[in-house]
């Protein structure tokens, strides 16, 4: 009788440990809903914080929490945006390109050339995996 009670207690303790372990792992896998995304832009902080800053950067500052600080080693300005989705990241990258090169580069309608039989079968699956990301 006591061995049955011990085995039931051991099984319930094992199930409880497994449930706690799953909960801890699921918390780690869930991304932080408000994380910081930072870029270094090669310019003085005054260009980004002054009244003559680009309009897209001004709109980004109005809509999101943005921090400006000097980059380590005097390599420009570090701009950090608190974000919960990818849109501010793309906008910040566009601002970086605009300030550093004078234009925002877009890749649209780029041809892929002639595909072989292997390319025609593998490429659609690879594109789907790239969109979902590695998990």
C-alpha positions in Angstrom: 0.0 0.0 0.0 2.7 2.5 0.9 4.6 1.7 -2.3 1.5 2.6 -4.3 1.2 5.9 -2.5 4.9 6.6 -3.1 4.7 5.8 -6.8 1.6 8.1 -7.2 3.4 10.9 -5.3 6.4 10.5 -7.5 4.3 10.5 -10.7 2.4 13.7 -9.6 5.7 15.4 -8.7 7.1 14.5 -12.2 4.0 15.9 -13.9 4.2 19.1 -11.9 7.9 19.5 -12.8 7.1 19.0 -16.4 4.3 21.6 -16.4 6.6 24.2 -14.7 9.3 23.5 -17.2 7.0 24.0 -20.1 5.7 27.3 -18.7 9.3 28.6 -18.2 10.3 27.6 -21.7 7.2 29.2 -23.3 8.0 32.4 -21.5 11.5 32.5 -22.9 10.3 31.8 -26.5 7.8 34.7 -26.4 9.5 37.9 -27.6 9.4 40.9 -25.4 6.4 43.0 -26.6 8.4 46.3 -26.2 12.0 45.9 -27.1 14.6 48.5 -28.2 16.0 48.5 -31.7 19.2 50.5 -32.2 21.2 51.7 -35.2 24.4 53.8 -35.5 24.1 56.7 -38.0 27.3 58.3 -39.1 26.5 61.9 -38.3 26.7 64.3 -35.3 23.8 64.1 -32.7 22.9 67.7 -33.5 21.8 66.8 -37.0 19.3 64.3 -35.6 18.0 66.3 -32.6 18.0 69.7 -34.2 15.1 71.5 -35.9 16.5 70.6 -39.4 16.2 66.8 -38.8 14.5 64.7 -41.6 10.7 64.6 -41.6 10.6 60.8 -41.3 12.7 61.0 -38.2 10.5 63.7 -36.7 7.4 61.5 -37.2 9.2 58.5 -35.7 10.0 60.6 -32.6 6.4 61.7 -32.3 5.0 58.2 -32.6 7.6 56.1 -30.6 10.0 56.4 -27.7 13.4 57.3 -29.3 16.8 57.8 -27.6 19.8 59.5 -29.1 23.3 59.0 -27.7 26.9 59.2 -29.0 28.1 56.0 -30.5 31.2 54.4 -28.9 34.5 55.5 -30.3 33.1 58.7 -31.9 31.6 56.8 -34.8 28.4 58.9 -35.0 25.1 58.7 -33.2 23.3 55.7 -31.8 19.5 56.0 -32.3 17.3 53.5 -30.4 13.6 53.0 -30.9 11.3 51.1 -28.6 9.1 49.0 -30.8 6.6 46.1 -30.6 6.5 45.5 -34.3 8.8 45.7 -37.3 7.5 48.9 -39.0 9.6 51.4 -36.9 12.7 49.3 -37.7 12.2 49.7 -41.4 11.5 53.4 -41.0 14.6 53.9 -38.9 16.7 52.0 -41.5 15.2 54.3 -44.2 16.2 57.4 -42.1 19.7 56.0 -41.8 20.0 55.5 -45.6 18.6 59.0 -46.2 21.1 60.7 -43.9 24.1 58.7 -45.0 23.6 58.4 -48.7 20.9 61.0 -49.6 18.4 58.5 -50.8 16.4 55.5 -49.7 17.2 52.4 -51.6 14.3 50.0 -52.6 14.5 46.6 -54.2 11.3 46.2 -56.3 10.8 44.0 -59.3 14.3 42.6 -59.3 14.6 39.9 -61.9 15.9 36.5 -60.9 17.0 35.3 -64.3 16.6 31.9 -65.8 15.9 29.2 -63.3 16.9 25.6 -63.7 14.6 22.7 -62.7 16.1 22.5 -59.2 15.7 26.3 -58.8 12.1 26.2 -59.8 11.3 23.5 -57.2 13.5 24.7 -54.3 13.1 28.5 -54.5 9.4 28.7 -53.5 9.9 26.7 -50.4 13.1 28.6 -49.5 11.2 31.9 -49.8 8.5 30.7 -47.5 11.1 29.7 -44.9 12.8 33.1 -45.2 9.6 34.9 -44.6 8.7 32.9 -41.5 12.3 33.1 -40.1 14.3 30.4 -38.5 12.7 29.0 -35.4 
